Each structure stands twice: as C-alpha cells, then as structure tokens.
Amino acid sequence: MKLRQVPKSPVFPQGHKWRFEKRKDGYESDVTALVRAMLEDERISEDQRSAWERWRNDPTALKSRSGQGS
C-alpha cells in the first residue's frame, strides 16, 4: 500500500452498542474487553493494521521525533 492510498476508516451508526464479554479466567477491565471485542471486528482490525503500517513506514515521523526530548 502506498502512503497516498489511505483507505477510509469504518463508520458505525450513531448509538452503535458494542457487545462484549469479559474473560472469565481472570480480571479484565470493561475497557480492555471492549477494545478486544472491537479488534475482533475485521473492519476495525484492518483499519488499525493499515494505520500502523502508514505510521511505521513514514520517514517524516522519525525525523520530527528525533529532536524532541532534549
């Protein structure tokens, strides 16, 4: 994927309720369970994967951060 070819992020209807279930084998917060359930949705998983690839392959992101923190 070229950086100029950015796919559109998925859009869900207003008021969309995510159904999630906490893991039974140990403690899991509501937020962690929600994020896990959201990433099980292929549309969101693909969107996050492509965002990560764009960020990872963007040479300007590395240059802009190299001067920070000094």
C-alpha positions, 0 to 999 in steps of 0.5 A, spaced: 500 500 500 502 506 498 502 512 503 497 516 498 492 510 498 489 511 505 483 507 505 477 510 509 476 508 516 469 504 518 463 508 520 458 505 525 451 508 526 450 513 531 448 509 538 452 503 535 452 498 542 458 494 542 457 487 545 462 484 549 464 479 554 469 479 559 474 473 560 472 469 565 479 466 567 481 472 570 480 480 571 479 484 565 477 491 565 470 493 561 475 497 557 480 492 555 474 487 553 471 492 549 477 494 545 478 486 544 471 485 542 472 491 537 479 488 534 475 482 533 471 486 528 475 485 521 473 492 519 476 495 525 482 490 525 484 492 518 483 499 519 488 499 525 493 494 521 493 499 515 494 505 520 500 502 523 503 500 517 502 508 514 505 510 521 511 505 521 513 506 514 513 514 514 520 517 514 517 524 516 515 521 523 522 519 525 525 525 523 520 530 527 521 525 533 528 525 533 529 532 536 524 532 541 526 530 548 532 534 549 
